[in-house]
Amino acid sequence: MHRRARLFHIGVSLLATMSLVLTGCGTTGPGGSRDKIQVWALQDPQNEPVINAGLDFFNQSAPVRAELVTYVNDAYKQKLHVSMGSPNAPDVFFNWGGGNLAEFVNANQVVDLSHALAARPEVRDAFLPSVLAVGRISNGQYGLPMNGIQPVVLFYHKGVFADAGLEPPKTWNDLLSLVDAFKSRKITPISLPGSQGWTELMYLEYLLDRIGGPDRFSAIAAQRDGAWRDEAVIRALRMCQELAERGAFGSNFASINYDNTGASKLFATGKAAMFLMGSWEYTSQLSNNPDFVERGDLGWTTFPTVDGGAGDPLNVVGNPANYFSISASSPHVRDATTLLIETLSSDAYVEDRVNSGQVPAVAGVERKLEGTPNAEFATFTYDMVAKAPSFTQSWDQALSPAVGTEMLTNLQKLFLSDITPEEFVEAMEKLS
Amino acid sequence: MTLQTPVFGGARRERPGFVWAAPAAIFFTIFGIVPIVVVLYLSFTKWNGLGAPEWTGITNWRALADDGDALHSIRITGQLTILCWLIQTPLSLLLGVWAAGPQRNRAVLSTLFFLPLLLSTAAIALTWLSLLDPNFGLAASLGSYVGVPDGNFLGSDDRALYAVAAVISWQFVPFHTLLYQAAARQIPVSMYEVAEMDGARTMRQFISITLPQLRNTIIASSVLVVVGSLTYFESILLLTNGGPGTATRVLPLHMYVKGFVGFDMGYASVLAVLLVAVGTTLSVLIVRSTGYHRMNSDREGMSG
């Protein structure tokens, strides 16, 4: 074999390859037909009918049809991220507001809805301000709330509490003595799916807010120097670690999973007495353990207060809502804007949301909640959010993804006492 | 010497020319070389997946030295590789040799035993996740027999890696058993007959005939285990997501977390390049050090 001949062959093949690759890049790829407004959302039996009803109403009179495309939860963030820069970007997309939305905004890929809202002040005023605020990024309104509020609630098992003759906690010290009381009864005091860091984050979010108020986290979110080193942060972290070391979550909490309903079942079967979780836990218990809810054993209350804490005990943390945003590359920006403005606060849409068991982030919705099947819990969450001076968004959504993932990893280590609060703070400070 | 009719290219040759390899080469270039080149480029940039990558020189590579999690994940990857090899090789070797026997009950049992091969990795991982649930799974009822009364396998810093290695091995042992079974059947029966005449017992036959004859299979299977363990990803993602903390975060998972959860594509590309380098080095090392590439016959002492 002549060396030159072989080189020639290699060269020809490489050229062929390169031209294939280049032509591949040049075409627009699949999904090129852009005559519809594509609305992306998560697969969710509760959400989809409501969104579809809203789109159907819009489609009756609109020049462009809107269609819903849904994705499973797990891969959605990745899918959205990859497609946003491509010709296959959606026109309207579901998101969590906060830091994730900010990534897209900073890349100039999201439409600012401020002007559209200024033209329709009654739409802007219809949403709860604390919830609308999470869709606001550097003075622009980039997302509008599209579903219910999801504050974090302290659930407790009424049957277990009644058997032990105990009351749900009002203060942090109450909680600590409850931990000891349930431990001596061989009941796991609190169910914690610690294999997933975001469930542990809820304790830190509430504790920091109770101790130092919402400004401490605002400083962290604004990436201010030394914001993590704040005394209040260290104290909140220490309290988290003490709670875990005291045995509040049992010895095997790091093996428990939320997604396979292990933690919810532990709580529903009375093997655990309390469960700090987002308000969606109510609906999930209703479908997974209906007996438990119908027996009236599922109780709920607000997170305990901390003695001497500077934060308002009415403050709430959690997911204010999910949001719809419009991608800047969409050929239908004007129609998509009309779609969002006209649909999301409309009476029909809000009513559908309420009937599906959610509490929309719309002022004055409590009248609509009366008489619905789960009115008691729905009214509780609405009051909780409506009265809250501040609603802090879940930190893992509010922070940039890079910082958020590191935080969750370090939090897992903290709960397992692999690192100290000081080491946690230093690790986070190094990142920002 | 007679002149052969040229097939392609007009040149006389001993082996098929490059044209024969072109389809594979083109495929490999598009899906192998091009991505590697792109990833190498990305490793010198800052990119969150949106907009255009921004050239930052060796910043990402500098960050590698400061990333304690990366070094940790390399160590975890090494530990997992060794664990997987230690579990899988003896098990599948013995099972494969046993399954190679002609008896019918062996055929039935080995068919059953190959079932995990048919299941998808995700299904296996999710099944084991439920089995290892500390309150409602098998771990809750059987944990106390293995010294873990609270069933805390996946959530313990010490045990999580062993649990992951066990699940991965459960999945892949059947495949390697298949390799050994096929290889063991290739060993000429005459060798055993001669050994028997010389008075060698079963154990002696296994050590002196079966093991040496399976030498190349052991190497091939080991290469697959070692290089494969660099790509174990979805089982770990679904079982522990690298946790608790970073106790089971192997290098590929670390890359995924940096790239597709934290959207730091530049740094994730550094880890990807590292992974390619380590994988290539490892397989070259194994193949070189064992003489596998010389393709020696293992019918030593046999005529023909």
HADDOCK unambig.tbl for C-alpha pairs under 7 A between the chains (distance, minus, plus):
assign (segid A and resid 1 and name CA) (segid B and resid 11 and name CA) 6.53 0.50 0.50
assign (segid A and resid 1 and name CA) (segid B and resid 12 and name CA) 6.90 0.50 0.50
assign (segid A and resid 1 and name CA) (segid B and resid 13 and name CA) 5.81 0.50 0.50
assign (segid A and resid 6 and name CA) (segid B and resid 18 and name CA) 6.68 0.50 0.50
assign (segid A and resid 9 and name CA) (segid B and resid 18 and name CA) 6.69 0.50 0.50
assign (segid A and resid 13 and name CA) (segid B and resid 22 and name CA) 6.70 0.50 0.50
assign (segid A and resid 13 and name CA) (segid B and resid 26 and name CA) 6.56 0.50 0.50
assign (segid A and resid 17 and name CA) (segid B and resid 26 and name CA) 5.90 0.50 0.50
assign (segid A and resid 17 and name CA) (segid B and resid 30 and name CA) 6.60 0.50 0.50
assign (segid A and resid 78 and name CA) (segid B and resid 260 and name CA) 6.24 0.50 0.50
assign (segid A and resid 81 and name CA) (segid B and resid 49 and name CA) 6.75 0.50 0.50
assign (segid A and resid 82 and name CA) (segid B and resid 49 and name CA) 6.45 0.50 0.50
assign (segid A and resid 85 and name CA) (segid B and resid 50 and name CA) 5.41 0.50 0.50
assign (segid A and resid 85 and name CA) (segid B and resid 51 and name CA) 6.30 0.50 0.50
assign (segid A and resid 107 and name CA) (segid B and resid 50 and name CA) 6.47 0.50 0.50
assign (segid A and resid 107 and name CA) (segid B and resid 51 and name CA) 6.09 0.50 0.50
assign (segid A and resid 195 and name CA) (segid B and resid 155 and name CA) 6.58 0.50 0.50
assign (segid A and resid 195 and name CA) (segid B and resid 240 and name CA) 6.81 0.50 0.50
assign (segid A and resid 195 and name CA) (segid B and resid 243 and name CA) 6.79 0.50 0.50
assign (segid A and resid 195 and name CA) (segid B and resid 244 and name CA) 6.27 0.50 0.50
assign (segid A and resid 251 and name CA) (segid B and resid 150 and name CA) 6.98 0.50 0.50
assign (segid A and resid 252 and name CA) (segid B and resid 134 and name CA) 6.78 0.50 0.50
assign (segid A and resid 252 and name CA) (segid B and resid 150 and name CA) 6.21 0.50 0.50
assign (segid A and resid 252 and name CA) (segid B and resid 151 and name CA) 7.00 0.50 0.50
assign (segid A and resid 252 and name CA) (segid B and resid 152 and name CA) 4.86 0.50 0.50
assign (segid A and resid 252 and name CA) (segid B and resid 155 and name CA) 6.51 0.50 0.50
assign (segid A and resid 254 and name CA) (segid B and resid 155 and name CA) 4.07 0.50 0.50
assign (segid A and resid 254 and name CA) (segid B and resid 156 and name CA) 6.98 0.50 0.50
assign (segid A and resid 254 and name CA) (segid B and resid 244 and name CA) 6.38 0.50 0.50
assign (segid A and resid 255 and name CA) (segid B and resid 133 and name CA) 6.73 0.50 0.50
assign (segid A and resid 255 and name CA) (segid B and resid 134 and name CA) 6.36 0.50 0.50
assign (segid A and resid 255 and name CA) (segid B and resid 152 and name CA) 5.76 0.50 0.50
assign (segid A and resid 255 and name CA) (segid B and resid 153 and name CA) 6.66 0.50 0.50
assign (segid A and resid 255 and name CA) (segid B and resid 154 and name CA) 5.03 0.50 0.50
assign (segid A and resid 255 and name CA) (segid B and resid 155 and name CA) 3.89 0.50 0.50
assign (segid A and resid 256 and name CA) (segid B and resid 133 and name CA) 6.41 0.50 0.50
assign (segid A and resid 256 and name CA) (segid B and resid 134 and name CA) 6.66 0.50 0.50
assign (segid A and resid 401 and name CA) (segid B and resid 261 and name CA) 6.47 0.50 0.50
assign (segid A and resid 401 and name CA) (segid B and resid 262 and name CA) 4.54 0.50 0.50
assign (segid A and resid 401 and name CA) (segid B and resid 263 and name CA) 6.66 0.50 0.50
assign (segid A and resid 402 and name CA) (segid B and resid 262 and name CA) 3.73 0.50 0.50
assign (segid A and resid 402 and name CA) (segid B and resid 263 and name CA) 6.38 0.50 0.50
assign (segid A and resid 402 and name CA) (segid B and resid 264 and name CA) 6.75 0.50 0.50
assign (segid A and resid 405 and name CA) (segid B and resid 261 and name CA) 6.87 0.50 0.50
assign (segid A and resid 405 and name CA) (segid B and resid 262 and name CA) 6.15 0.50 0.50
assign (segid A and resid 409 and name CA) (segid B and resid 245 and name CA) 5.16 0.50 0.50
assign (segid A and resid 409 and name CA) (segid B and resid 246 and name CA) 6.92 0.50 0.50
assign (segid A and resid 410 and name CA) (segid B and resid 245 and name CA) 6.50 0.50 0.50
assign (segid A and resid 412 and name CA) (segid B and resid 244 and name CA) 6.37 0.50 0.50
assign (segid A and resid 412 and name CA) (segid B and resid 245 and name CA) 4.95 0.50 0.50
assign (segid A and resid 413 and name CA) (segid B and resid 245 and name CA) 4.77 0.50 0.50
